Amino acid sequence: MNSEVSSDLILQMDIEGDEYSIIFDTPVEILKKFRIMVIEFHNMDLLISEGGFELIRFAFNKILSHFTVVHIHPNNNKKFFTFGEFLIPSVLEFTFLRNDRVKPKILDGVTQGKVLQYPHKLDAPNVPKRVDYILPKCWYNPN
């Protein structure tokens, strides 16, 4: 496989909570071979425990050092839970684009002058008979 092809791969990961250990154990050089990564993150309730928060923070810091979030979809198979004023989905699906492929317009929750909202109108609920969750703006717009 030539280097151009081997650095333009697509990853889809849905491994029921083991994504954190895989990200932890995967060298950055391997992650950077993917142009797009679609990862379903489970157990987001870990955010409210110190050890869980550190695990999730490490995974996201590792990814975000070379990728940009271009899409988020809250999975409606489980209910949101609350922590103080924050609503936290139990499962979130993220799409990351490697930074060398990101156009400057996709920044700070705004793309081509439009404020993003998740789920996007083209998203479909994971469980069709349940209402799709609207992701609170604090998840994707820092303003």
N, CA, C and O atoms as CSV, one atom per row, in Angstrom:
chain,resi,resn,atom,element,x,y,z
A,1,MET,N,N,0.854,-1.173,0.000
A,1,MET,CA,C,0.000,0.000,0.000
A,1,MET,C,C,0.899,1.234,0.000
A,1,MET,O,O,1.818,1.336,0.812
A,2,ASN,N,N,0.633,2.171,-0.913
A,2,ASN,CA,C,1.487,3.366,-0.930
A,2,ASN,C,C,1.105,4.322,0.185
A,2,ASN,O,O,0.036,4.188,0.780
A,3,SER,N,N,1.971,5.286,0.474
A,3,SER,CA,C,1.763,6.162,1.630
A,3,SER,C,C,0.548,7.061,1.467
A,3,SER,O,O,-0.087,7.412,2.461
A,4,GLU,N,N,0.206,7.447,0.230
A,4,GLU,CA,C,-0.965,8.299,0.028
A,4,GLU,C,C,-2.241,7.569,0.421
A,4,GLU,O,O,-3.095,8.137,1.101
A,5,VAL,N,N,-2.375,6.328,0.003
A,5,VAL,CA,C,-3.564,5.538,0.333
A,5,VAL,C,C,-3.577,5.210,1.824
A,5,VAL,O,O,-4.630,5.269,2.459
A,6,SER,N,N,-2.432,4.871,2.380
A,6,SER,CA,C,-2.399,4.439,3.776
A,6,SER,C,C,-2.583,5.581,4.764
A,6,SER,O,O,-2.675,5.344,5.968
A,7,SER,N,N,-2.639,6.821,4.273
A,7,SER,CA,C,-2.892,7.932,5.194
A,7,SER,C,C,-4.226,8.598,4.885
A,7,SER,O,O,-4.457,9.745,5.268
A,8,ASP,N,N,-5.089,7.888,4.204
A,8,ASP,CA,C,-6.384,8.446,3.828
A,8,ASP,C,C,-7.497,7.443,4.115
A,8,ASP,O,O,-8.429,7.292,3.325
A,9,LEU,N,N,-7.393,6.771,5.237
A,9,LEU,CA,C,-8.339,5.729,5.597
A,9,LEU,C,C,-9.536,6.302,6.341
A,9,LEU,O,O,-9.513,7.448,6.790
A,10,ILE,N,N,-10.582,5.493,6.467
A,10,ILE,CA,C,-11.774,5.865,7.229
A,10,ILE,C,C,-11.973,4.809,8.311
A,10,ILE,O,O,-11.904,3.608,8.049
A,11,LEU,N,N,-12.218,5.276,9.524
A,11,LEU,CA,C,-12.442,4.396,10.662
A,11,LEU,C,C,-13.863,4.566,11.171
A,11,LEU,O,O,-14.327,5.690,11.363
A,12,GLN,N,N,-14.548,3.464,11.388
A,12,GLN,CA,C,-15.835,3.480,12.087
A,12,GLN,C,C,-15.685,2.564,13.288
A,12,GLN,O,O,-15.371,1.382,13.147
A,13,MET,N,N,-15.912,3.120,14.473
A,13,MET,CA,C,-15.714,2.354,15.703
A,13,MET,C,C,-16.957,2.440,16.582
A,13,MET,O,O,-17.382,3.526,16.978
A,14,ASP,N,N,-17.525,1.288,16.875
A,14,ASP,CA,C,-18.642,1.158,17.816
A,14,ASP,C,C,-18.377,-0.126,18.580
A,14,ASP,O,O,-18.822,-1.200,18.176
A,15,ILE,N,N,-17.649,-0.015,19.690
A,15,ILE,CA,C,-17.204,-1.213,20.408
A,15,ILE,C,C,-17.634,-1.189,21.877
A,15,ILE,O,O,-16.943,-1.689,22.765
A,16,GLU,N,N,-18.809,-0.584,22.090
A,16,GLU,CA,C,-19.538,-0.709,23.356
A,16,GLU,C,C,-18.739,-0.374,24.603
A,16,GLU,O,O,-18.793,-1.107,25.591
A,17,GLY,N,N,-17.996,0.731,24.566
A,17,GLY,CA,C,-17.286,1.195,25.752
A,17,GLY,C,C,-15.799,0.920,25.739
A,17,GLY,O,O,-15.060,1.501,26.533
A,18,ASP,N,N,-15.343,0.051,24.859
A,18,ASP,CA,C,-13.909,-0.235,24.781
A,18,ASP,C,C,-13.149,0.780,23.934
A,18,ASP,O,O,-11.929,0.687,23.797
A,19,GLU,N,N,-13.866,1.750,23.367
A,19,GLU,CA,C,-13.210,2.755,22.527
A,19,GLU,C,C,-12.140,3.533,23.297
A,19,GLU,O,O,-11.123,3.919,22.722
A,20,TYR,N,N,-12.361,3.760,24.571
A,20,TYR,CA,C,-11.389,4.535,25.351
A,20,TYR,C,C,-10.049,3.814,25.450
A,20,TYR,O,O,-9.001,4.431,25.261
A,21,SER,N,N,-10.072,2.526,25.742
A,21,SER,CA,C,-8.810,1.786,25.865
A,21,SER,C,C,-8.123,1.639,24.508
A,21,SER,O,O,-6.895,1.656,24.434
A,22,ILE,N,N,-8.898,1.497,23.443
A,22,ILE,CA,C,-8.302,1.399,22.107
A,22,ILE,C,C,-7.621,2.715,21.743
A,22,ILE,O,O,-6.498,2.714,21.241
A,23,ILE,N,N,-8.289,3.828,21.992
A,23,ILE,CA,C,-7.682,5.136,21.703
A,23,ILE,C,C,-6.443,5.334,22.558
A,23,ILE,O,O,-5.423,5.823,22.073
A,24,PHE,N,N,-6.527,4.957,23.827
A,24,PHE,CA,C,-5.395,5.082,24.738
A,24,PHE,C,C,-4.190,4.301,24.209
A,24,PHE,O,O,-3.064,4.796,24.251
A,25,ASP,N,N,-4.421,3.086,23.714
A,25,ASP,CA,C,-3.339,2.195,23.299
A,25,ASP,C,C,-2.857,2.415,21.862
A,25,ASP,O,O,-1.805,1.899,21.484
A,26,THR,N,N,-3.600,3.161,21.068
A,26,THR,CA,C,-3.233,3.346,19.656
A,26,THR,C,C,-2.285,4.531,19.503
A,26,THR,O,O,-2.610,5.642,19.921
A,27,PRO,N,N,-1.123,4.302,18.910
A,27,PRO,CA,C,-0.188,5.416,18.693
A,27,PRO,C,C,-0.807,6.482,17.788
A,27,PRO,O,O,-1.579,6.167,16.882
A,28,VAL,N,N,-0.464,7.734,18.039
A,28,VAL,CA,C,-0.968,8.856,17.248
A,28,VAL,C,C,-0.635,8.654,15.767
A,28,VAL,O,O,-1.432,9.028,14.906
A,29,GLU,N,N,0.516,8.075,15.460
A,29,GLU,CA,C,0.909,7.852,14.063
A,29,GLU,C,C,-0.098,6.953,13.340
A,29,GLU,O,O,-0.319,7.105,12.139
A,30,ILE,N,N,-0.697,6.032,14.063
A,30,ILE,CA,C,-1.729,5.166,13.467
A,30,ILE,C,C,-3.025,5.951,13.298
A,30,ILE,O,O,-3.653,5.890,12.242
A,31,LEU,N,N,-3.428,6.689,14.330
A,31,LEU,CA,C,-4.660,7.488,14.231
A,31,LEU,C,C,-4.591,8.459,13.060
A,31,LEU,O,O,-5.584,8.662,12.361
A,32,LYS,N,N,-3.435,9.054,12.844
A,32,LYS,CA,C,-3.280,10.054,11.780
A,32,LYS,C,C,-3.375,9.452,10.381
A,32,LYS,O,O,-3.431,10.196,9.402
A,33,LYS,N,N,-3.394,8.137,10.264
A,33,LYS,CA,C,-3.595,7.492,8.963
A,33,LYS,C,C,-5.049,7.611,8.502
A,33,LYS,O,O,-5.354,7.416,7.326
A,34,PHE,N,N,-5.942,7.934,9.444
A,34,PHE,CA,C,-7.353,8.053,9.105
A,34,PHE,C,C,-7.688,9.492,8.743
A,34,PHE,O,O,-7.363,10.426,9.475
A,35,ARG,N,N,-8.339,9.650,7.608
A,35,ARG,CA,C,-8.832,10.967,7.190
A,35,ARG,C,C,-10.094,11.297,7.977
A,35,ARG,O,O,-10.287,12.431,8.417
A,36,ILE,N,N,-10.951,10.293,8.150
A,36,ILE,CA,C,-12.218,10.448,8.864
A,36,ILE,C,C,-12.307,9.345,9.908
A,36,ILE,O,O,-11.981,8.188,9.642
A,37,MET,N,N,-12.755,9.726,11.104
A,37,MET,CA,C,-13.036,8.735,12.145
A,37,MET,C,C,-14.452,8.980,12.655
A,37,MET,O,O,-14.799,10.091,13.057
A,38,VAL,N,N,-15.250,7.940,12.632
A,38,VAL,CA,C,-16.600,7.983,13.193
A,38,VAL,C,C,-16.571,7.046,14.397
A,38,VAL,O,O,-16.411,5.834,14.259
A,39,ILE,N,N,-16.728,7.631,15.573
A,39,ILE,CA,C,-16.594,6.857,16.806
A,39,ILE,C,C,-17.822,7.074,17.677
A,39,ILE,O,O,-18.223,8.211,17.930
A,40,GLU,N,N,-18.415,5.978,18.133
A,40,GLU,CA,C,-19.520,6.060,19.082
A,40,GLU,C,C,-18.924,5.916,20.480
A,40,GLU,O,O,-18.328,4.894,20.818
A,41,PHE,N,N,-19.100,6.959,21.278
A,41,PHE,CA,C,-18.587,6.971,22.650
A,41,PHE,C,C,-19.707,6.600,23.605
A,41,PHE,O,O,-20.755,7.245,23.639
A,42,HIS,N,N,-19.470,5.556,24.374
A,42,HIS,CA,C,-20.426,5.048,25.352
A,42,HIS,C,C,-20.047,5.532,26.751
A,42,HIS,O,O,-18.982,6.114,26.958
A,43,ASN,N,N,-20.927,5.282,27.687
A,43,ASN,CA,C,-20.658,5.532,29.114
A,43,ASN,C,C,-20.254,6.975,29.399
A,43,ASN,O,O,-19.340,7.226,30.185
A,44,MET,N,N,-20.928,7.907,28.765
A,44,MET,CA,C,-20.598,9.319,28.991
A,44,MET,C,C,-20.892,9.738,30.432
A,44,MET,O,O,-20.443,10.797,30.871
A,45,ASP,N,N,-21.639,8.922,31.167
A,45,ASP,CA,C,-21.865,9.202,32.580
A,45,ASP,C,C,-20.556,9.167,33.367
A,45,ASP,O,O,-20.493,9.657,34.494
A,46,LEU,N,N,-19.510,8.585,32.771
A,46,LEU,CA,C,-18.192,8.591,33.413
A,46,LEU,C,C,-17.664,10.017,33.609
A,46,LEU,O,O,-16.778,10.251,34.432
A,47,LEU,N,N,-18.212,10.958,32.852
A,47,LEU,CA,C,-17.768,12.354,32.976
A,47,LEU,C,C,-17.920,12.900,34.395
A,47,LEU,O,O,-17.197,13.816,34.788
A,48,ILE,N,N,-18.852,12.346,35.160
A,48,ILE,CA,C,-19.096,12.911,36.486
A,48,ILE,C,C,-18.262,12.260,37.587
A,48,ILE,O,O,-18.416,12.591,38.763
A,49,SER,N,N,-17.377,11.332,37.208
A,49,SER,CA,C,-16.439,10.780,38.191
A,49,SER,C,C,-15.032,11.235,37.804
A,49,SER,O,O,-14.735,11.402,36.621
A,50,GLU,N,N,-14.173,11.434,38.795
A,50,GLU,CA,C,-12.840,11.962,38.516
A,50,GLU,C,C,-12.056,11.063,37.561
A,50,GLU,O,O,-11.504,11.550,36.574
A,51,GLY,N,N,-12.000,9.785,37.834
A,51,GLY,CA,C,-11.264,8.861,36.972
A,51,GLY,C,C,-11.875,8.752,35.588
A,51,GLY,O,O,-11.157,8.695,34.590
A,52,GLY,N,N,-13.187,8.723,35.524
A,52,GLY,CA,C,-13.879,8.651,34.239
A,52,GLY,C,C,-13.673,9.909,33.425
A,52,GLY,O,O,-13.457,9.847,32.215
A,53,PHE,N,N,-13.740,11.058,34.093
A,53,PHE,CA,C,-13.503,12.323,33.402
A,53,PHE,C,C,-12.106,12.344,32.797
A,53,PHE,O,O,-11.926,12.755,31.651
A,54,GLU,N,N,-11.124,11.903,33.564
A,54,GLU,CA,C,-9.740,11.891,33.060
A,54,GLU,C,C,-9.585,10.948,31.875
A,54,GLU,O,O,-8.869,11.267,30.925
A,55,LEU,N,N,-10.239,9.801,31.913
A,55,LEU,CA,C,-10.184,8.850,30.810
A,55,LEU,C,C,-10.765,9.460,29.534
A,55,LEU,O,O,-10.151,9.390,28.470
A,56,ILE,N,N,-11.944,10.055,29.650
A,56,ILE,CA,C,-12.597,10.669,28.495
A,56,ILE,C,C,-11.792,11.871,28.017
A,56,ILE,O,O,-11.628,12.064,26.812
A,57,ARG,N,N,-11.292,12.674,28.936
A,57,ARG,CA,C,-10.481,13.846,28.557
A,57,ARG,C,C,-9.238,13.410,27.804
A,57,ARG,O,O,-8.887,14.017,26.791
A,58,PHE,N,N,-8.567,12.373,28.277
A,58,PHE,CA,C,-7.374,11.891,27.598
A,58,PHE,C,C,-7.706,11.451,26.170
A,58,PHE,O,O,-7.002,11.812,25.228
A,59,ALA,N,N,-8.780,10.669,26.013
A,59,ALA,CA,C,-9.157,10.174,24.686
A,59,ALA,C,C,-9.453,11.328,23.737
A,59,ALA,O,O,-8.980,11.341,22.601
A,60,PHE,N,N,-10.238,12.297,24.206
A,60,PHE,CA,C,-10.581,13.423,23.339
A,60,PHE,C,C,-9.384,14.328,23.075
A,60,PHE,O,O,-9.231,14.812,21.953
A,61,ASN,N,N,-8.545,14.570,24.052
A,61,ASN,CA,C,-7.348,15.385,23.815
A,61,ASN,C,C,-6.440,14.734,22.785
A,61,ASN,O,O,-5.865,15.421,21.940
A,62,LYS,N,N,-6.307,13.430,22.848
A,62,LYS,CA,C,-5.466,12.713,21.897
A,62,LYS,C,C,-6.025,12.867,20.487
A,62,LYS,O,O,-5.285,13.156,19.547
A,63,ILE,N,N,-7.330,12.674,20.345
A,63,ILE,CA,C,-7.959,12.803,19.027
A,63,ILE,C,C,-7.918,14.245,18.544
A,63,ILE,O,O,-7.548,14.508,17.399
A,64,LEU,N,N,-8.299,15.185,19.411
A,64,LEU,CA,C,-8.418,16.585,18.994
A,64,LEU,C,C,-7.080,17.257,18.729
A,64,LEU,O,O,-7.044,18.368,18.200
A,65,SER,N,N,-5.982,16.607,19.085
A,65,SER,CA,C,-4.677,17.176,18.747
A,65,SER,C,C,-4.413,17.080,17.238
A,65,SER,O,O,-3.527,17.763,16.722
A,66,HIS,N,N,-5.177,16.236,16.529
A,66,HIS,CA,C,-4.957,16.069,15.089
A,66,HIS,C,C,-6.246,16.042,14.272
A,66,HIS,O,O,-6.202,15.953,13.045
A,67,PHE,N,N,-7.402,16.119,14.953
A,67,PHE,CA,C,-8.692,16.033,14.279
A,67,PHE,C,C,-9.626,17.131,14.775
A,67,PHE,O,O,-9.447,17.678,15.863
A,68,THR,N,N,-10.621,17.438,13.956
A,68,THR,CA,C,-11.656,18.401,14.300
A,68,THR,C,C,-13.004,17.687,14.294
A,68,THR,O,O,-13.277,16.864,13.420
A,69,VAL,N,N,-13.832,18.005,15.265
A,69,VAL,CA,C,-15.195,17.459,15.290
A,69,VAL,C,C,-15.994,18.151,14.190
A,69,VAL,O,O,-16.080,19.378,14.154
A,70,VAL,N,N,-16.579,17.356,13.292
A,70,VAL,CA,C,-17.402,17.936,12.230
A,70,VAL,C,C,-18.867,17.522,12.356
A,70,VAL,O,O,-19.729,18.052,11.656
A,71,HIS,N,N,-19.142,16.576,13.247
A,71,HIS,CA,C,-20.529,16.174,13.458
A,71,HIS,C,C,-20.645,15.439,14.786
A,71,HIS,O,O,-19.744,14.704,15.190
A,72,ILE,N,N,-21.770,15.653,15.454
A,72,ILE,CA,C,-22.093,14.939,16.689
A,72,ILE,C,C,-23.551,14.509,16.598
A,72,ILE,O,O,-24.412,15.281,16.174
A,73,HIS,N,N,-23.816,13.285,16.995
A,73,HIS,CA,C,-25.203,12.830,17.048
A,73,HIS,C,C,-25.438,12.131,18.381
A,73,HIS,O,O,-24.795,11.123,18.673
A,74,PRO,N,N,-26.360,12.661,19.196
A,74,PRO,CA,C,-26.696,11.973,20.445
A,74,PRO,C,C,-27.531,10.737,20.122
A,74,PRO,O,O,-28.532,10.822,19.411
A,75,ASN,N,N,-27.119,9.615,20.641
A,75,ASN,CA,C,-27.831,8.360,20.414
A,75,ASN,C,C,-29.046,8.327,21.347
A,75,ASN,O,O,-28.913,8.543,22.551
A,76,ASN,N,N,-30.209,8.061,20.797
A,76,ASN,CA,C,-31.437,8.084,21.594
A,76,ASN,C,C,-31.810,6.720,22.166
A,76,ASN,O,O,-32.959,6.506,22.553
A,77,ASN,N,N,-30.842,5.789,22.222
A,77,ASN,CA,C,-31.170,4.477,22.785
A,77,ASN,C,C,-31.231,4.491,24.305
A,77,ASN,O,O,-31.811,3.586,24.904
A,78,LYS,N,N,-30.648,5.494,24.935
A,78,LYS,CA,C,-30.732,5.672,26.382
A,78,LYS,C,C,-31.065,7.131,26.670
A,78,LYS,O,O,-30.863,8.003,25.824
A,79,LYS,N,N,-31.571,7.384,27.859
A,79,LYS,CA,C,-31.948,8.752,28.219
A,79,LYS,C,C,-30.719,9.588,28.574
A,79,LYS,O,O,-29.679,9.063,28.970
A,80,PHE,N,N,-30.872,10.903,28.419
A,80,PHE,CA,C,-29.888,11.844,28.927
A,80,PHE,C,C,-29.878,11.719,30.445
A,80,PHE,O,O,-30.875,11.300,31.032
A,81,PHE,N,N,-28.796,12.065,31.076
A,81,PHE,CA,C,-28.807,12.209,32.513
A,81,PHE,C,C,-28.335,13.629,32.813
A,81,PHE,O,O,-27.707,14.274,31.973
A,82,THR,N,N,-28.635,14.098,33.989
A,82,THR,CA,C,-28.282,15.475,34.336
A,82,THR,C,C,-27.178,15.492,35.378
A,82,THR,O,O,-27.081,14.616,36.237
A,83,PHE,N,N,-26.369,16.499,35.271
A,83,PHE,CA,C,-25.333,16.788,36.264
A,83,PHE,C,C,-25.341,18.296,36.436
A,83,PHE,O,O,-24.836,19.038,35.594
A,84,GLY,N,N,-25.922,18.732,37.538
A,84,GLY,CA,C,-26.108,20.171,37.718
A,84,GLY,C,C,-27.025,20.687,36.625
A,84,GLY,O,O,-28.130,20.176,36.437
A,85,GLU,N,N,-26.565,21.699,35.906
A,85,GLU,CA,C,-27.368,22.290,34.833
A,85,GLU,C,C,-27.152,21.610,33.482
A,85,GLU,O,O,-27.774,21.996,32.493
A,86,PHE,N,N,-26.279,20.603,33.428
A,86,PHE,CA,C,-25.902,19.997,32.160
A,86,PHE,C,C,-26.693,18.722,31.882
A,86,PHE,O,O,-26.878,17.885,32.765
A,87,LEU,N,N,-27.156,18.589,30.639
A,87,LEU,CA,C,-27.754,17.359,30.150
A,87,LEU,C,C,-26.663,16.591,29.428
A,87,LEU,O,O,-25.989,17.139,28.555
A,88,ILE,N,N,-26.484,15.335,29.782
A,88,ILE,CA,C,-25.404,14.539,29.202
A,88,ILE,C,C,-26.007,13.278,28.589
A,88,ILE,O,O,-26.615,12.470,29.291
A,89,PRO,N,N,-25.833,13.113,27.261
A,89,PRO,CA,C,-26.288,11.872,26.639
A,89,PRO,C,C,-25.411,10.713,27.100
A,89,PRO,O,O,-24.212,10.892,27.315
A,90,SER,N,N,-25.990,9.546,27.250
A,90,SER,CA,C,-25.206,8.371,27.648
A,90,SER,C,C,-24.295,7.891,26.529
A,90,SER,O,O,-23.213,7.359,26.778
A,91,VAL,N,N,-24.747,8.086,25.284
A,91,VAL,CA,C,-23.985,7.647,24.108
A,91,VAL,C,C,-24.002,8.771,23.081
A,91,VAL,O,O,-25.053,9.329,22.767
A,92,LEU,N,N,-22.817,9.095,22.564
A,92,LEU,CA,C,-22.672,10.137,21.539
A,92,LEU,C,C,-21.859,9.589,20.379
A,92,LEU,O,O,-20.861,8.895,20.576
A,93,GLU,N,N,-22.291,9.906,19.180
A,93,GLU,CA,C,-21.557,9.524,17.978
A,93,GLU,C,C,-20.856,10.765,17.436
A,93,GLU,O,O,-21.495,11.778,17.152
A,94,PHE,N,N,-19.550,10.674,17.297
A,94,PHE,CA,C,-18.743,11.793,16.803
A,94,PHE,C,C,-18.146,11.444,15.448
A,94,PHE,O,O,-17.739,10.307,15.209
A,95,THR,N,N,-18.098,12.433,14.568
A,95,THR,CA,C,-17.348,12.315,13.327
A,95,THR,C,C,-16.218,13.325,13.396
A,95,THR,O,O,-16.438,14.516,13.620
A,96,PHE,N,N,-14.996,12.825,13.198
A,96,PHE,CA,C,-13.793,13.651,13.237
A,96,PHE,C,C,-13.171,13.680,11.846
A,96,PHE,O,O,-13.159,12.673,11.139
A,97,LEU,N,N,-12.662,14.831,11.468
A,97,LEU,CA,C,-11.949,15.001,10.212
A,97,LEU,C,C,-10.533,15.436,10.542
A,97,LEU,O,O,-10.327,16.364,11.325
A,98,ARG,N,N,-9.549,14.758,9.937
A,98,ARG,CA,C,-8.156,15.092,10.211
A,98,ARG,C,C,-7.905,16.556,9.838
A,98,ARG,O,O,-8.384,17.034,8.810
A,99,ASN,N,N,-7.160,17.250,10.674
A,99,ASN,CA,C,-7.001,18.701,10.551
A,99,ASN,C,C,-6.455,19.156,9.206
A,99,ASN,O,O,-6.779,20.260,8.770
A,100,ASP,N,N,-5.645,18.355,8.535
A,100,ASP,CA,C,-5.140,18.789,7.233
A,100,ASP,C,C,-6.226,18.771,6.161
A,100,ASP,O,O,-5.995,19.237,5.046
A,101,ARG,N,N,-7.401,18.243,6.480
A,101,ARG,CA,C,-8.538,18.211,5.558
A,101,ARG,C,C,-9.629,19.212,5.938
A,101,ARG,O,O,-10.636,19.326,5.239
A,102,VAL,N,N,-9.436,19.929,7.032
A,102,VAL,CA,C,-10.462,20.853,7.529
A,102,VAL,C,C,-10.326,22.202,6.855
A,102,VAL,O,O,-9.242,22.784,6.805
A,103,LYS,N,N,-11.431,22.684,6.344
A,103,LYS,CA,C,-11.465,24.037,5.799
A,103,LYS,C,C,-11.674,24.991,6.955
A,103,LYS,O,O,-12.385,24.653,7.902
A,104,PRO,N,N,-11.083,26.163,6.909
A,104,PRO,CA,C,-11.192,27.115,8.030
A,104,PRO,C,C,-12.623,27.489,8.415
A,104,PRO,O,O,-12.843,27.955,9.532
A,105,LYS,N,N,-13.587,27.302,7.541
A,105,LYS,CA,C,-14.965,27.681,7.849
A,105,LYS,C,C,-15.607,26.770,8.886
A,105,LYS,O,O,-16.613,27.148,9.486
A,106,ILE,N,N,-15.064,25.595,9.112
A,106,ILE,CA,C,-15.658,24.656,10.073
A,106,ILE,C,C,-14.977,24.880,11.418
A,106,ILE,O,O,-14.083,24.127,11.803
A,107,LEU,N,N,-15.401,25.908,12.120
A,107,LEU,CA,C,-14.815,26.251,13.409
A,107,LEU,C,C,-15.888,26.752,14.356
A,107,LEU,O,O,-16.862,27.369,13.925
A,108,ASP,N,N,-15.719,26.495,15.632
A,108,ASP,CA,C,-16.563,27.059,16.686
A,108,ASP,C,C,-18.062,26.876,16.453
A,108,ASP,O,O,-18.842,27.796,16.700
A,109,GLY,N,N,-18.472,25.699,15.981
A,109,GLY,CA,C,-19.893,25.427,15.821
A,109,GLY,C,C,-20.544,26.146,14.660
A,109,GLY,O,O,-21.771,26.195,14.573
A,110,VAL,N,N,-19.744,26.706,13.763
A,110,VAL,CA,C,-20.285,27.439,12.621
A,110,VAL,C,C,-19.660,26.872,11.359
A,110,VAL,O,O,-18.441,26.709,11.291
A,111,THR,N,N,-20.468,26.574,10.372
A,111,THR,CA,C,-19.959,26.149,9.082
A,111,THR,C,C,-20.662,26.940,7.993
A,111,THR,O,O,-21.890,27.010,7.960
A,112,GLN,N,N,-19.893,27.526,7.119
A,112,GLN,CA,C,-20.400,28.333,6.017
A,112,GLN,C,C,-21.420,29.360,6.502
A,112,GLN,O,O,-22.434,29.598,5.846
A,113,GLY,N,N,-21.142,29.965,7.655
A,113,GLY,CA,C,-21.985,31.019,8.180
A,113,GLY,C,C,-23.250,30.553,8.882
A,113,GLY,O,O,-24.024,31.389,9.350
A,114,LYS,N,N,-23.487,29.256,8.972
A,114,LYS,CA,C,-24.695,28.736,9.610
A,114,LYS,C,C,-24.342,28.107,10.948
A,114,LYS,O,O,-23.367,27.363,11.054
A,115,VAL,N,N,-25.132,28.406,11.960
A,115,VAL,CA,C,-24.926,27.783,13.262
A,115,VAL,C,C,-25.408,26.346,13.182
A,115,VAL,O,O,-26.482,26.059,12.653
A,116,LEU,N,N,-24.603,25.464,13.709
A,116,LEU,CA,C,-24.941,24.051,13.662
A,116,LEU,C,C,-25.952,23.684,14.731
A,116,LEU,O,O,-26.034,24.328,15.776
A,117,GLN,N,N,-26.712,22.650,14.459
A,117,GLN,CA,C,-27.614,22.064,15.448
A,117,GLN,C,C,-27.536,20.561,15.280
A,117,GLN,O,O,-27.501,20.048,14.162
A,118,TYR,N,N,-27.508,19.863,16.396
A,118,TYR,CA,C,-27.445,18.411,16.351
A,118,TYR,C,C,-28.616,17.833,17.119
A,118,TYR,O,O,-28.872,18.271,18.241
A,119,PRO,N,N,-29.328,16.885,16.578
A,119,PRO,CA,C,-29.018,16.238,15.324
A,119,PRO,C,C,-29.293,17.144,14.126
A,119,PRO,O,O,-30.129,18.046,14.184
A,120,HIS,N,N,-28.574,16.882,13.051
A,120,HIS,CA,C,-28.740,17.582,11.786
A,120,HIS,C,C,-30.029,17.087,11.142
A,120,HIS,O,O,-30.503,15.995,11.455
A,121,LYS,N,N,-30.593,17.879,10.251
A,121,LYS,CA,C,-31.857,17.477,9.612
A,121,LYS,C,C,-31.724,16.177,8.817
A,121,LYS,O,O,-32.729,15.518,8.551
A,122,LEU,N,N,-30.513,15.802,8.435
A,122,LEU,CA,C,-30.311,14.548,7.714
A,122,LEU,C,C,-30.059,13.362,8.637
A,122,LEU,O,O,-30.017,12.223,8.172
A,123,ASP,N,N,-29.888,13.609,9.941
A,123,ASP,CA,C,-29.712,12.526,10.902
A,123,ASP,C,C,-31.025,11.776,11.087
A,123,ASP,O,O,-32.108,12.319,10.870
A,124,ALA,N,N,-30.902,10.545,11.484
A,124,ALA,CA,C,-32.079,9.732,11.816
A,124,ALA,C,C,-31.904,9.200,13.235
A,124,ALA,O,O,-30.782,8.910,13.650
A,125,PRO,N,N,-32.988,9.070,13.977
A,125,PRO,CA,C,-32.875,8.501,15.325
A,125,PRO,C,C,-32.297,7.086,15.282
A,125,PRO,O,O,-32.601,6.316,14.371
A,126,ASN,N,N,-31.476,6.751,16.255
A,126,ASN,CA,C,-30.945,5.392,16.346
A,126,ASN,C,C,-32.062,4.398,16.618
A,126,ASN,O,O,-32.060,3.287,16.086
A,127,VAL,N,N,-33.009,4.800,17.443
A,127,VAL,CA,C,-34.190,3.986,17.716
A,127,VAL,C,C,-35.365,4.735,17.073
A,127,VAL,O,O,-35.838,5.730,17.622
A,128,PRO,N,N,-35.836,4.261,15.915
A,128,PRO,CA,C,-36.831,5.008,15.137
A,128,PRO,C,C,-38.121,5.347,15.873
A,128,PRO,O,O,-38.742,6.365,15.566
A,129,LYS,N,N,-38.543,4.531,16.829
A,129,LYS,CA,C,-39.804,4.798,17.517
A,129,LYS,C,C,-39.654,5.777,18.676
A,129,LYS,O,O,-40.634,6.107,19.343
A,130,ARG,N,N,-38.429,6.240,18.916
A,130,ARG,CA,C,-38.186,7.237,19.967
A,130,ARG,C,C,-37.831,8.574,19.332
A,130,ARG,O,O,-37.277,8.631,18.234
A,131,VAL,N,N,-38.158,9.636,20.037
A,131,VAL,CA,C,-37.804,10.978,19.579
A,131,VAL,C,C,-36.287,11.123,19.615
A,131,VAL,O,O,-35.632,10.674,20.556
A,132,ASP,N,N,-35.737,11.754,18.579
A,132,ASP,CA,C,-34.299,12.013,18.567
A,132,ASP,C,C,-34.003,13.158,19.528
A,132,ASP,O,O,-34.773,14.113,19.622
A,133,TYR,N,N,-32.898,13.059,20.230
A,133,TYR,CA,C,-32.514,14.091,21.187
A,133,TYR,C,C,-31.886,15.283,20.478
A,133,TYR,O,O,-31.143,15.129,19.509
A,134,ILE,N,N,-32.193,16.449,20.972
A,134,ILE,CA,C,-31.510,17.664,20.528
A,134,ILE,C,C,-30.331,17.853,21.470
A,134,ILE,O,O,-30.502,17.905,22.688
A,135,LEU,N,N,-29.163,17.955,20.916
A,135,LEU,CA,C,-27.961,18.093,21.726
A,135,LEU,C,C,-27.833,19.524,22.227
A,135,LEU,O,O,-27.853,20.454,21.420
A,136,PRO,N,N,-27.702,19.730,23.542
A,136,PRO,CA,C,-27.540,21.093,24.060
A,136,PRO,C,C,-26.322,21.770,23.437
A,136,PRO,O,O,-25.299,21.128,23.202
A,137,LYS,N,N,-26.440,23.063,23.173
A,137,LYS,CA,C,-25.383,23.801,22.471
A,137,LYS,C,C,-24.048,23.787,23.193
A,137,LYS,O,O,-23.011,23.986,22.560
A,138,CYS,N,N,-24.042,23.561,24.492
A,138,CYS,CA,C,-22.776,23.541,25.217
A,138,CYS,C,C,-21.865,22.429,24.723
A,138,CYS,O,O,-20.666,22.457,24.998
A,139,TRP,N,N,-22.409,21.436,23.989
A,139,TRP,CA,C,-21.618,20.335,23.460
A,139,TRP,C,C,-20.865,20.695,22.201
A,139,TRP,O,O,-19.859,20.060,21.885
A,140,TYR,N,N,-21.324,21.696,21.474
A,140,TYR,CA,C,-20.687,21.973,20.187
A,140,TYR,C,C,-20.447,23.450,19.911
A,140,TYR,O,O,-19.808,23.780,18.911
A,141,ASN,N,N,-20.925,24.332,20.740
A,141,ASN,CA,C,-20.715,25.750,20.507
A,141,ASN,C,C,-20.222,26.382,21.798
A,141,ASN,O,O,-20.996,26.544,22.742
A,142,PRO,N,N,-18.949,26.739,21.852
A,142,PRO,CA,C,-18.389,27.245,23.100
A,142,PRO,C,C,-18.885,28.631,23.501
A,142,PRO,O,O,-18.575,29.098,24.597
A,143,ASN,N,N,-19.646,29.296,22.637
A,143,ASN,CA,C,-20.112,30.669,22.958
A,143,ASN,C,C,-21.396,30.664,23.740
A,143,ASN,O,O,-21.913,31.727,24.083
